Amino acid sequence: MKMEEYREKILKEDIEKHLLKAEDDIQNGKVRDAREIFKEWKAKYGIKF
């Protein structure tokens, strides 16, 4: 297997792992509204969106 093919395979596996984790979080109610997060960041770090 060429190095580029290996890197692409590893990247795809990493993306799949993160997507499966995200789906699990959604099913278990481990989610928050993005507006809440942005509001917190604005208050805590002065980040404006």
C-alpha positions in Angstrom: 0.0 0.0 0.0 1.3 3.4 -0.9 1.9 6.0 1.8 -0.9 8.3 0.3 -3.4 5.4 0.3 -2.5 4.6 3.9 -3.0 8.2 5.0 -6.3 8.3 3.2 -7.4 5.1 4.9 -6.4 6.3 8.3 -8.2 9.6 7.7 -11.4 7.8 6.7 -11.2 5.6 9.8 -10.7 8.6 12.0 -13.7 10.4 10.5 -15.9 7.4 10.8 -14.8 7.0 14.5 -15.8 10.6 15.2 -19.1 10.3 13.4 -20.0 7.2 15.3 -19.2 9.0 18.6 -21.3 12.0 17.5 -24.3 9.7 16.7 -23.9 8.0 20.1 -23.9 11.4 21.8 -27.0 12.5 19.9 -28.8 9.3 20.9 -27.9 9.7 24.5 -28.9 13.4 24.7 -25.4 14.7 25.0 -26.1 17.7 22.8 -26.5 21.5 23.4 -27.9 24.2 21.2 -25.1 26.0 19.3 -26.6 29.4 20.2 -26.1 28.6 23.9 -22.4 27.7 23.3 -21.8 30.9 21.2 -23.4 33.0 24.0 -21.1 31.4 26.6 -18.0 31.9 24.4 -19.0 35.5 23.9 -19.4 36.1 27.6 -16.3 34.1 28.6 -13.8 34.9 25.8 -15.3 38.0 24.1 -15.7 36.1 20.9 -18.3 37.6 18.6 -20.1 35.8 15.9 
